[in-house]
Amino acid sequence: MARSSAAAAPRRRAGSPVPSPAGPPDDVHPVLRRAGAPPAALDLLAKAHAGLDEAAVLPAPHERYATAHLAALRAAAAVLAARGRPEATRRHRERIRSAWDVLPEIAPELTEWCALFAAGADRRARAEAGIRSAAGSRDADDLLRDAAMFLRLVERLLALSPTLPHPVPAAAPEGVPRPDGPRRGVPGPRGERPDAR
């Protein structure tokens, strides 16, 4: 019985496509997929978004500063996860380097941002230790805006669309371009353009 049903099935030539129950393959249109960041980078970006959301509602300036700075660090780590290469020699691998030191080698367009956040690393450490005088309200608000802009730039760099709105700088006085407005190249901290110097 099994033999007769096998004989009844149409034979397929070698190399010919397997018939699909959904119809001929001509009906299937290819979906163009954009190369995305690896899962580790996406996880770090999600944590950076969550950190900015948390920082925006923290009442204590030093806590807001530390949380915003950590969000920026996670965004930097996402770039390293997506583009990083292992150090070539053992001596280099054993050296401990800050993400802010390594990132300019992988993404030179973020060098000014790295300098900005590296300069705030000691202040963040003091803020995380609970030293209230580590950052004032203005320092925290400025850093929160900078970290939000940095995260958007990182997402653009990794060819991702920003998913959540974050605090943006207030409207600039007339005649002064907004830091998140259109410009050539990647803006530096607080909206400065590297080519404007």
C-alpha positions as CSV (number, residue, x, y, z in Angstrom):
1,M,0.0,0.0,0.0
2,A,2.8,2.4,0.9
3,R,4.4,1.4,-2.4
4,S,1.5,2.4,-4.5
5,S,1.1,5.8,-2.8
6,A,4.8,6.5,-3.2
7,A,4.5,5.6,-6.9
8,A,1.5,7.9,-7.3
9,A,3.4,11.0,-6.0
10,P,4.9,13.1,-8.8
11,R,8.6,12.8,-9.1
12,R,10.7,15.9,-8.7
13,R,13.7,16.6,-10.9
14,A,17.0,17.0,-9.0
15,G,17.8,20.7,-8.6
16,S,14.2,21.9,-9.0
17,P,12.6,23.9,-6.2
18,V,10.4,22.1,-3.7
19,P,6.7,23.0,-4.3
20,S,5.2,25.2,-1.6
21,P,1.7,24.6,-0.3
22,A,1.3,28.4,-0.2
23,G,1.7,28.8,-3.9
24,P,4.5,29.3,-6.4
25,P,7.7,31.1,-5.3
26,D,7.0,33.9,-7.8
27,D,4.3,35.2,-5.4
28,V,6.7,35.8,-2.6
29,H,8.4,39.2,-2.5
30,P,11.7,39.6,-0.8
31,V,11.7,41.8,2.3
32,L,14.6,44.2,2.4
33,R,16.1,44.1,5.9
34,R,18.2,46.9,7.3
35,A,21.3,45.6,9.1
36,G,20.7,46.3,12.7
37,A,22.9,46.4,15.8
38,P,23.7,43.1,17.7
39,P,21.4,42.1,20.6
40,A,24.0,43.3,23.2
41,A,24.0,46.8,21.7
42,L,20.2,46.9,21.5
43,D,20.0,45.8,25.1
44,L,22.4,48.6,26.2
45,L,20.4,51.2,24.2
46,A,17.2,50.1,25.9
47,K,18.9,50.5,29.2
48,A,20.2,53.9,28.2
49,H,16.6,55.0,27.3
50,A,15.3,53.7,30.6
51,G,18.1,55.6,32.4
52,L,17.2,58.8,30.7
53,D,13.5,58.3,31.6
54,E,14.5,57.7,35.2
55,A,16.9,60.6,35.4
56,A,14.2,63.0,34.1
57,V,12.0,62.4,37.1
58,L,14.6,62.2,39.9
59,P,14.3,65.3,42.2
60,A,17.8,65.3,43.6
61,P,20.2,67.0,41.1
62,H,23.2,64.7,42.0
63,E,21.1,61.6,41.4
64,R,19.8,63.0,38.2
65,Y,23.4,63.8,37.1
66,A,24.7,60.3,37.9
67,T,21.8,58.5,36.2
68,A,22.0,60.6,33.1
69,H,25.8,60.1,32.9
70,L,25.3,56.3,33.3
71,A,22.7,56.4,30.4
72,A,25.4,58.1,28.2
73,L,27.9,55.5,29.2
74,R,25.5,52.7,28.2
75,A,25.0,54.4,24.8
76,A,28.8,54.5,24.4
77,A,29.0,50.8,25.4
78,A,26.4,50.0,22.7
79,V,28.7,51.5,20.0
80,L,31.6,49.4,21.4
81,A,29.4,46.3,21.4
82,A,28.4,46.9,17.7
83,R,31.7,48.1,16.3
84,G,34.4,47.1,18.8
85,R,37.3,44.9,17.9
86,P,39.4,42.9,20.4
87,E,42.8,44.4,21.2
88,A,45.6,43.0,19.1
89,T,48.1,42.2,21.8
90,R,47.9,40.7,25.2
91,R,49.5,43.8,26.7
92,H,46.8,46.0,25.3
93,R,44.1,43.5,26.4
94,E,45.4,43.7,30.0
95,R,45.2,47.5,30.1
96,I,42.1,48.9,31.7
97,R,40.7,51.7,29.6
98,S,37.6,53.8,30.0
99,A,34.9,53.5,27.3
100,W,35.4,57.3,26.8
101,D,39.1,56.5,25.9
102,V,38.3,53.7,23.5
103,L,35.3,55.1,21.7
104,P,37.1,57.8,19.7
105,E,39.2,55.0,18.1
106,I,36.1,53.2,16.9
107,A,33.9,56.2,16.2
108,P,36.0,59.4,15.7
109,E,33.0,61.5,15.0
110,L,32.0,61.1,18.7
111,T,35.4,62.3,20.1
112,E,34.1,65.6,21.4
113,W,31.2,63.9,23.2
114,C,33.7,61.4,24.7
115,A,35.7,64.4,26.1
116,L,32.6,65.9,27.6
117,F,31.4,62.8,29.3
118,A,34.9,61.8,30.4
119,A,35.2,65.2,32.1
120,G,32.1,64.4,34.1
121,A,33.2,60.9,35.2
122,D,34.7,62.0,38.6
123,R,31.6,64.1,39.3
124,R,29.4,61.1,38.6
125,A,31.5,59.0,41.0
126,R,31.0,61.6,43.7
127,A,27.3,61.8,43.0
128,E,26.9,58.0,43.1
129,A,28.7,58.1,46.5
130,G,25.8,60.3,47.7
131,I,27.7,63.6,47.8
132,R,24.9,66.1,47.2
133,S,27.2,68.9,46.2
134,A,28.6,66.9,43.4
135,A,26.2,68.4,40.9
136,G,23.7,71.3,41.0
137,S,20.4,71.5,39.3
138,R,21.7,73.2,36.2
139,D,24.6,70.7,35.9
140,A,22.1,67.8,36.0
141,D,19.7,69.4,33.5
142,D,22.5,70.2,31.1
143,L,23.9,66.7,31.3
144,L,20.5,65.2,30.9
145,R,20.0,67.1,27.6
146,D,23.5,66.2,26.4
147,A,23.0,62.5,27.2
148,A,19.6,62.5,25.3
149,M,21.3,64.1,22.3
150,F,24.2,61.7,22.5
151,L,21.8,58.7,22.6
152,R,20.0,60.0,19.5
153,L,23.4,60.4,17.7
154,V,24.4,56.9,18.7
155,E,21.2,55.4,17.3
156,R,21.7,57.3,14.1
157,L,25.3,56.0,13.9
158,L,24.1,52.5,14.4
159,A,21.4,53.0,11.7
160,L,18.5,52.7,14.2
161,S,15.5,54.9,14.5
162,P,15.1,56.6,17.9
163,T,12.2,54.9,19.6
164,L,11.3,57.1,22.5
165,P,11.1,60.9,22.9
166,H,13.5,62.3,25.4
167,P,14.1,65.8,26.9
168,V,15.4,68.1,24.2
169,P,17.0,71.5,24.8
170,A,14.6,74.4,25.1
171,A,14.0,76.7,22.1
172,A,17.1,78.7,21.3
173,P,16.9,82.5,21.1
174,E,16.2,83.8,17.6
175,G,19.1,83.4,15.2
176,V,20.7,80.7,17.2
177,P,20.4,77.2,15.7
178,R,18.8,74.5,17.9
179,P,21.3,71.9,18.9
180,D,19.2,69.2,17.4
181,G,18.5,71.0,14.2
182,P,19.8,70.1,10.7
183,R,23.5,70.6,10.2
184,R,26.5,69.2,8.3
185,G,28.3,66.4,10.0
186,V,27.8,65.2,13.6
187,P,27.3,68.0,16.2
188,G,29.5,68.3,19.2
189,P,28.4,68.8,22.7
190,R,25.7,71.4,23.2
191,G,25.1,71.5,19.5
192,E,28.5,72.9,18.5
193,R,29.6,71.9,15.0
194,P,33.2,70.6,14.7
195,D,33.6,72.4,11.4
196,A,32.4,75.7,12.9
197,R,35.7,76.3,14.8
